[in-house]
Amino acid sequence: MTGMENRVLFLRACAVAALFVATVFSAMAQQDGSGPSPLSVPQVALDANGLFTVADCPTTHEVLEVKLNEGEYGVDRVLIYAEGMLMQSIAFNEEDVVTSRDIHFLDANFDGNVDILIGPGTNREYSVLIMWDRENDCFARATNDGLLIFNGDFYYEPERMAVYRMTSSSACETTYTLMMWQGTDLQSEETFLQIGDPSCYDTYRVTHRYTVRNYYSDEDVISTDDPGEIFEPWNKWLLSGQE
């Protein structure tokens, strides 16, 4: 066995040991109230619709510290520390694209454990979500419809345990997608399209200004020009001046 292989095995053993220590620390802190948990969720204020965005979430955590290791082609590894000890190391691939080094702490899947978003979390930008996997007791890369990269403006609704993604490909179109968590995969269920210019209807395969559509079957649930016919949760997304 080469020196490099020995070093890799040693680092893996250290990571496992650090994770064990951090997990024990978390359990003890929760039981006796002596200190914060590494998995504690920061307080985030909700807006009038009961939503929050990545911009509302803090960039620091009272226990965790996240460091991005720069490789030859950009970030190649995320290092997660708890109270100064390495808790976990998560590898990136060359294909992973992070358009900013922003780090935010949030509860993305509403399970009471902290998650980590790296990137801006906005439309036409790429972000990575690392979430606490309760089934395997470790942090893991989350996916969005099976893809590792998150793209869009994300809105989180704790009451419904739902996530909405806003995207826009032109000045006449805005699309909101309702998504629900299945394990560590955020899966799309329904879309709400708002098309401001009737000349664009054919481009987006709609017949009216407002269309709610099943994401997988591509069948319209409702298509109308009357905003009063748009129901929850989509009525909160009616564009300003169109209510």
N, C-alpha and C positions, 0 to 999 in steps of 0.2 A: 504494500500500500504506500502511495506516494505521500510526501509531506502535505501537498495540497489537499488530498483526500482526507488525511487526518485532521487538517484544519476545518474542512467542511463538516466532518462528523462532530468535531468539538463544538463548533458554532451551533449546530443543530441541537446538541445536548444542552448547551447553555440556554437556547431559546425555550426548549421544553421545560427546563428547570425554572426559568424565569416566569413562564406562564403558570406553572404550578404554584410558585410563591405568590404571584399576583392574585391567583384564584383563591388561595387560602386567606390572603390579606383581605380580599373582598368579602369573603364569608364572615371573617372575624369582625370586620368593621361594621357590617350590617347587623350582626348579632349584639354587640355590646355598645354600638354607637360611638366608638372611640375615634372614628375617622371616616372620611369619605371613601366611597367605593370607586375603583377604577372604571366601573361601568355606569357610574351615576350620570343621569341625564340633566343637562343644564336647563334652567328655566327659560322659556321662550314665550314672548307675548304674542297672542293671536290677534288678527285684525277683526273687523266687524263681521266678517263672514266665517269666523272660526278657523282661519287659515294662517299658516306661516310659510315663509320662504327661506332659502339659504341665507339671504342677506340679514335675516332676523337672528341668525344663530351665531353664537360666540366663536371666536377664533382660537381660544385657549380653553383648557380644561384643568380643573383643580388637582387632578392626579395624573392624567395622561399627558404625554408629550409625543408629538409625531414629527419624525425627521425624514426628509426625502433624500435618498442617496443618489447622487448623480453618476450615471455611467457614461459610456462612450456616446450613446445616442439619446441621452436625456435621463429622466428618472428611471432607474432599473430596480429599485427596491424601496419599500416603505418600512421604516423602523418605528415600532410603537413601544414607548417606555412607560412604565408605571412607577412612580416615586424614584426615578432615576435608573431603574433596572429594566433591561430589555425584556419586554413581555412577548413580543412576536415580531417576526420579520416576514414581509409579504413581497414576493417577487413580481416585477413588471416584465412584460415582453417588449420587444422592439416595436411591435405594432401598436402598443398602447400610446395614446396621444392625450396629453394633459396640456391644455392651452394656457393654464396659469398655475402658480404654485400656492394658491389660496387653500387654506385648511379651515374647515368648519366642523363643529361638533353638534350633533342633533340626534333625535330619535326618529329615524326615517321610516321605520316600520312599526312604530307605536307599541313596542314590546317592553318598554321600561328599561332598555339598555342603550348605552350610547353607541352611535355610529359615527363614521368619519367620512366627510366628503372632501375630495381633493379636486380643485378646479373651481371655475366661476359658477357652475350650476345654472347657466343661462342659455338662451336660444342661440343657435349657430356657434356654440362653443362646446368643448368636450370636457367631461368631468368623470371622475372615478369615485364610486361609493364603496367603502369598506364597512361592513356591518358585523355586529356580533351575532354569530351563529349559535343559537342556544342549543341546538341539537348536538353540535360537536364541541361546544365550549371553547370557541376560538373566534378570532376575527376572520372574515372571508370576503372575497370579492363578490359584490352583489352584481346581478345582471338585470337588464331591461329587455324583456322579450328575448332572453337568451344572449343578448349582446353585453359585453363588458363595459362599453362606453355609454355614458349618459349624455344625451343631447336635448336641450330645451330648457324653458323656464319651468321650474318645478314648484308646485304649491302643495302643501301638506295639510290634510284635514283630520286631526286626531279623532273627532267625534265619529266620523264615518270610517276611520282607519283607511282612508283613501288618499291617493296621490294623483295630482293632475299635472299633465305636461302641456305647456303652451308652445306651439311652433307657428311660424309664419313664413311662407315661401315667397310672398309677394305683397304689394300694398293693398290688394283687394281681398286677401284671404287671411283668416286666423282660425287655427284649429286647436281645440282643447281635447285631450285624451284622458279618460278616466282609467286609472290603473289600480290594481289590488295586488297585495303581496301573496305569493305562493312560495313559502320557504324564503330563500334568498333571491328569488327571481320576481321582479316587478312586472306584472303581466297586464297588457292593455285589454280593455273590455269594450269601451264605447267611445265614440268621438262626437264632438260638437263642432260643426263647421259654420263659420259666418263669412259669407261672400258679399262684399259691399257693392260690387259692380256686376250687373246682370250679364254683361258681355263675357264674364269669366265663368259663368255657370257650366258651360260645356267642358271647360278645362278641368273643373273639379267634380264633374259628374253629378251636379245638383240641379234642381228645378226651382228652388226658392232660396231666399236669403239665409234662412236658418235651417240646418239639417242635423239631426241626431242620428248616428249610424252605428250599427253593430260592427265592432272592429274586425271580427273574424269572418262573419258571413257577408259583410259588406252590404247588408240590407238596411234600408232606411227605417228607423223607428218612427220618425216624424220629419216632415219637410214642410215649412210654412214661411210666409212673409209676416206673420203676426207674432211679435215678441211675447204677447200675452199667452200664447199657447206653449211656450217653452217652460218646462217643468224643472223641479229640483233634480240634480244639483246644478243644471246648466243655466238656469235663469240668473245665477250670480255672475255669469261670464258675459252677459249681454254687454256689448260695447257701449261706452259712455255716449249718451245722447240717443240711444236706440231703445231704451227701456219703454 
